[in-house]
Amino acid sequence: MTVNFTKPQLSPDELTLHLVASGIVKLAESLKNGKAPTLPYPKELQRGLDRLVLNCLRQGRKPPQGVPELLCWCRRPLTEWHLDLSQEDLGVADKLLDGQIPTAICEEWAIASSDIEAELTQKQLLLNVMSVCRLADTPDSYVQFRRLLISQLLLTAFELLQICTEPLLEKLEEQIQAAYEPAPESYAVDGYFHCCAHCGNLMLRTVQGELICAEDRCRAKNVSKSGRQISQKQQVIWLKRGLRRFIAAPGCAELRLAEKLENLGKSRLQVNLWPDFDAYDLRIVFPDNEVWAIDVKDWANPFLLAHKVRQQNPLIPSKPPWIKAYFVFPDDRSEQRPDYLRAFCNHCPLPKQIKAKFESAFIKDVRNKLQRC
Ligand SMILES: [Zn+2]
C-alpha cells in the first residue's frame, strides 16, 4: 500500500454507505472498552441514517426506525438495502457488521473517502517515520519498521523495550509507541489476552462464550484458534486499528509474496520490499536486468479497491524505474468473489505496461520470465 492524499468522488448512495460504515467503525471503537453506547451516536451514523431514510421514503420502502434498527440492517447483506449501486459493486455477501464487529468491507467503505481519522493517523505516522529515516539515510530502518507492524500486532511492555533498543529501530522509539495503544480490557478473559494462532491478532469472547479472532478473514475461513496467551499484568499494547487494517493485514501478503519470489529466484532474482521509502511494495530485478514493480492489494471489495487505485496518480510511481508493473491480489480473494478481477479492471482501466493478476498467475509470469533469462 502506498500513501497518497487525493480526494475521492463518491456517488450519493456511495456516500450514504461511506457515512454509515464510518459511523459503525467509530461506534465500535467507542464500545471496545465495554462501555454502553452513549448518546449522541457518532455524527456520521446519524447522517448516514438520515440519508438512508430519505432514500427509502423516495422508493416507497419502509426505512429503519432509528440507529438500533440500522444496526440490524448492517448485519444483513448490503444488496438488500436497495441503494443505487450495481450488483458488481457489492459482493452478494457484503455486510457491515458481523455480530458486534465491523467487517473488513465496513472498514473499506469507511475509508472510501479520505476524511476518516484512522487513515490520517496512519498516513501521518508513516510520513513521520519516512522523514526520520530519510534524514538519517537509513531506508533499512523504514523497512524494519514496516516489518514490525506486520509481524507484531501485540506487544508486552518488555517486548516493546527490547524492540526499541534494536539498532535499526532505536531512532523510531517515539513512532513505535505512537503506533500502538493499550489492548482493550474488554478483550481479556480471566486476566489473559488470547491471540489467534493463525494471524496473531487479538481474540474476543462472544456472548456465547466462544473465542473468535478480531480478523474477519479468520472468522470467514473458520481458522481462528487460540494461540499465545498474555497476562494482562504484562501491559499489553495493540497495533492501532488503521495500521492493522491498512498496513499489517496487506503487509502479510506483501511479505509472503517477497518470500515466494526469493525462493523462486534462488538468488537469480533480486527482491526489494518497499523500495525508496515505499514508492511501491516490491521491486524485482531479473538476471537480464529487467525490472518489475509490484503493488500488492488485499481488499475484500474489488470495486472499492478500483475506486481507491484510480485516485493514485501515477498508478505506480515511476521511480525507482521499472519496465513492467503489476497489481497483485491474494488468491483467496477470488474464492470470496469469483468475478474479482473483472470487477476491478472494469472500474480501473490500466495502461498496457501495468497488469492486474492474482498471486499464483503472477508467480507463473515470473517463472516464465526467469526461464527465458
Ligand atoms: Zn486470526
Residues whose N, C-alpha, C, O or C-beta is under 5 A from the ligand:
A	BS01	ZN	C196 H198 C199 G200 N201 C213 E215 C218 S224
